[in-house]
């Protein structure tokens, strides 16, 4: 029998949890410890993974002086597009409100993040840690990100003397990726238990909310690709038909594997064949895997507010904007591997006092969302390389017009 993937086992666990919650609710609610153990393991990943990925990303490849003109243009483009993705996700989840009525248990928000009556000065003070160890212990992702950014910049400024520290950060990130893989082996049990407990205690209607969440995300991603990326292509004068022909294969590969890393080699090859110079595509695409994950950032905005809605917590506009700032920073540390966004989501929920139980509930349908957001990540990074090439004066349209004339002459 063909070996089942972890995604397949998660789906099996979800179905088993649904069945148990419907037909044996009293037994289902007793499975809470299994779900809690899985959530504890997920939380244990957050601090070391973010620290390792951010420090290595900044010190290893984020030095603007080394990246030069192309790097500045790429990062500027990344920040603009991912910010639009975040606010599109925020708008979609506030419009459809898929979490209403789900009733995940509410947790105490006081003392974790500034709320409605907090001053601007208080918000600014909050993002700077007095102790990175304390920030890690409390799960305050925003403070950890600020520390990691400053720490990474200091490593980059020192240069060779900081190589051992940067190497440690790289090794730490790799170890935590493997640790994450190990934790995900428990995901079928954790997901099954979480779904069983949720349905056993709250009823079968919870599936309506999860279906609404999936449809909201797919709709938001379609709007993002057609309206936002489509507008970018028109402004940058990227030839549309040849571009989609070039990205079709890596897009499908990313969708089917839920891993943008799996699509990277063919994306590099196809974009170079599309006409993007090798020195641009070889820099922009890998850098975009850390700084330009459009689908993941949109998902994070949508999922975090979904959990707040399910917990019955009405986030103020100021808190939602602060959450978007946190996600804007933490999404730069999202690994290009399946379900890594859940780690970032867990940290954001912990920072804003939202119930992390929402992660286990979302994980039941995350496979459907992971495929969509990952394929959009790949599409967005391929377009980023083309936009930077156009910004550098490369006439992609002329390249394809010449190719068409040559083909017609034959």
N, C-alpha and C positions, 0 to 999 in steps of 0.2 A: 504494500500500500504506500502511495506517495506520502512523504513526510509533510504534515500540515504546518503551515507558517504560523507565527505567533498571532498574526491578525485573524487567521481562521480559528485558532483556539479562543481568542477573545470573543469572537462572534458566537462560538459554541457556549462559552461561559455566560454571555449575555442572554442567549435563548434559554439556557438552563435556569438562570436567575429569574427570568420572567415567569417561566413555568412554575418554579418553586414559590414565587411571590403570589401568584394567582391561586394555586391549588393547595398550598400549605403555608399560609401567611404567618401562623404562629411559629413554625419552624424557621421561616425565612428571617424573622426579626432577630433570632438568636445568632445569626451569622455576622452580626456587627463587628465582633473582634477580628475576624478575618479581613474585613474591609479596612478596619482601622490600622492593622499591621501594614497593609499595602500602602496606605496613605502616609504612615510614618516613614516608610522607606523612601517614598517619593519626596517627602520634605527633606530627608537627609541628603538628597542629591543637590539641592538648590544652591547653597552657599559655595561649596568647593567647585562646582561646575561653572557657575557664573564667574567666580574669581579667576579660574584658570583660563577660560575662553576669552574673557575681556582683556586680561593683562597680556596674554600672548598675542591676541589680535591687534592690540594697540602698539605694543612694543615690537612685534614681529613684522607687521605689515601696515600699520596705521600712521607711520611717520610722514607727515605732509611734505617735509623737505625731501625725502627719498622718493615719494610718489610723484612729486613735481606737478606740472600743470594738469596732466591727465588725471592724477589722483584727486586734485581739488575739484575738478569738474565732475568726476564720478561721484564723489561723496556728496557734493551739493545736490546732484540729481537724486541720489539715493534718499537723502533726507526729505526732499520735497515730496517725492512719490510715496514713501512709506508714511509720511504724515497724512497725506490725502487718504491712504488706505485705512489708517487708524480712525479718522473722523468719519469715513464712509461706514465702517463697521459700527461705530458708535451711533450714527444716525439710523442705521438699519435696525439695530436691536432696540432702540428707543421707539421706533415706529411700530414694529410688529410685537414687541414685548413678549417673546416666547416663554419667559420664565414665570409669568404671572400665574398663580394658582398651584405651582409645583410644591411650595412649602418645605424647602430644605430648612433644617434647624438653624435658627439665627444665633450668631455669636456676638460677643460684646465688642463694639468698635471703639470704645473710648480708650484714649491713651495710645492708640496705634497709628492713627493718621489724623491730621487736622480736619475738622469738620466745618460746618457752615459759618460759625461765628469766629473762626480763626483769622488772625490778621495775615497780611502778606508777609510781614516779617517773620511770623511764626512758621509759616510754610517754608520759607527759605532756610530758617534755622533747622527745621526738621530734616532736611535732606542731607545735612552734613553730620557724619557720625562722630561721637566723642570716642568711640572704641569700635573698631571693625569686628572684634570678637563679640561684643555686645550686639552689634547689628546682625551678625550671623546667628547668634543664639536666639534672637527675637524674630528672625526671618524677615527683617526689614530690607527688602530687595533694593529699594531706591538708595538707601544709605550705602549698601554694599557696592552698588554700581558706581556711585560717585567716588568712593574710595578706590575702586578698581581702575577707573579712568585716570585718576590722579596718579596712582601707583604705576600704571602702565606708561603714562607720559613721562614719569620720572625715570623709568627703566630705559625708555627710548632716548632720553636726553643724555644719560650716562654713557650709553653705547656699549662697548665691549665689556666693561666692568660688570654690567648687569646681565651678561649672557647666561651665567648659571641660574639666576633668578627666572629669566625668561624661559630657559630650558625646563626649569621646574614647573612653571605655569603650563607649558605645553604638555609635559608628562602628566601633570595633574588632570588636565582636561581629557587626555586620552584615557587615563585610568577611570575617570568619572563616566566617560562614554561607555566603557565596558561595564562599569558598575550599574549604569542605567539599563544596559542589556540584561544583566542578571536580574535586576528588579522586575523588568518587564516579563520575565518568565512566570512571575507570580500574578501578572495582570489578569489572566483568565479567571483565577480564583477570586482576586480582588474585585474585578468587575462583576462577576456573577453574584458575589455576596452583596455588593453595594446595590445592584439592581434588585436583588431579592428583598433586601431590607427596605428599600424605598417603596417598592410595589406592595410588599407585605404590610407596611405601616400606613401608606398613603393611597393605595389603590391603583388599579390598572390605568387610570387616566394620565399618569405621569408620562406615558409613551406619547401622548398627544403633544406635550411640551417639547420632548426631544425631537420629534418629527418636525415641529414648527421651527426649532433651532436649526436643524439641517437645511430646511428649505430657505430660511432667512439667509444663511451663510452662502448657499449656492446662488441665490438671487443677488446678493451683494457682490459676489465675485464676478458674476456676469456683467453687472453694471460697471464694476471697476475695469474689467478688460475692455468692454465695448466703449464706454464713455471716457474713462481716464487714459488708459493706454492707447485707445484709438485717437484721442486728441493729441497725445504726445507724438504719435506717428505722423499725424498730419502737420503738426508744427515743425517737427524735425525733418519732414519730407523723407521719411523712410518708406521705400517701396513696399506696399502692403502685401501683395500676392506673393512675391518672392520671399518676403520675410516669413510669412506663415508656412510656406513650403519648407523653409529651412528649419523652423522650430517645431514642425509637426511631430517628428520622430522623438526628440528629447521630451516634448510635452507628454506624449502618450506613455513613454517609458517612466517618467516621473509619476504620472497618474496611476499606473499599474503597480509600481513598486512602493509608492509613498516615500520615496527617497530622492532628493534632488542630487545627492552625490552620485547615484547610479546613472543619472542623465548627464553628468558633467562632461565626460570624454566626448560623447557624440555632440553635445552642445558646442563645445570648443571647436570641433572639426567643422560642423555645419555653419557656424557663424563666420569662421574664417573663409569658408567656401562662398558664403553670402557676400563677402567683400569687406568685412571688418578686418583691418590690419592685425597681424598676429600679436604685435606688442601691446595693442589695445585690448583685444579679446582675452589674451592670457592674463592680463591684470584685472580687468573689470569683472569678468565672470567669477573668478575665485573670491575676489573682494566682496562682490555682491552677495555671496553665500553667507557672509557675516553681517553685512550692512544693508542689504536690500531684499528682504524677504517679505514681499508685498502681501502674499496670501496669508502668511503666518501672522503678520501684524494686524491685518483685518480680523482674522480669527480671534486673536487675543483680546482685542477690544470688544468684540461681540460676546465672547464666552465669559469674560469677567463681569460684564454688566448683566448677562443672563443669570449668573449665580446670585448676584445682588437682588435681582428681581425675584428669583426663586426663594431667597431667604426673607423676602418681605422688607428689604432695606432700600429705601429711596435715597439714592446718592444725589447730593447737590451738584449743580453744574460745576462749581469749583472743584469738588472732589473728583468728578468725572474727568475734568481737564488735568488734574494732578495725576490721575490714573493713566491718562493718555501719555503724559510726560514720562511716567515710570515705564510704560510699555514701549515707548519710543526708544528708551535707553536699553532696557533689558532684552528687547527683541534683537539687538545687535549681537547678543551672545547665544542666540538660538542655533543649535547644531543642525546640520543638514541631514538628519537621520530621522526615521519614523518616530512620531509622537514626542519629539524633544520639546515641542511647544507646550506640552502639558507641564513640564518642569517649570517653565517661565510662568505659566498660568498659576501654578501652585504658589510660587513665590509672591506673585502679585496679590492673590487672594489673602495670603497670610499678612502681607504688608497693610492691606486695607481692612483687616478684620472680618473678611468674608469667609463663610464656612468652606473649608477645603474639601468637605464631603461632596461638594459640587463637582470636583474633578472626577471622582469615581463615577458619578452619574453621567457626566459628559463622555467619559471614556467608553461607555457602552456604545455610543454612536460615533466615536472619534475616528474610526477607520474610514467612514464615509467622508468625513470632513478633511481628514489628513490627505487623502488622494487629491482632493480639489485644491486645497491651499498649497500643496507641494508643487503641483503642476503649474499653478499661477506664479509661484516663486521662480521657477525655471523660465517661464515665459517673460516675466518682468526683468530678469537678469540678462536674458538674450537681447531684449529691447534696449536695456541700459547700455550694452556694448555698442549697439548700432547708433544710439543717440550720441554717445561720446565720440564715436567715429565721425558722425556728421558735424559735431561741435568742433572737431579737429580739422574740418574741411574736406573730408572724404566724400566724394559724390557717389553714393551707393546707387542712385538712379542711373547715372551714366554707365556704371559698371554693368548693370543688368540690361540697359538698352543696347550696349555693345554686344553683350552675350546673345541677345535676341536677334540682332542683325546678323551675327556670325552664324547662328543656327538656321536663319532663313536662307542665307546664301548657300548653305550646304544642301 
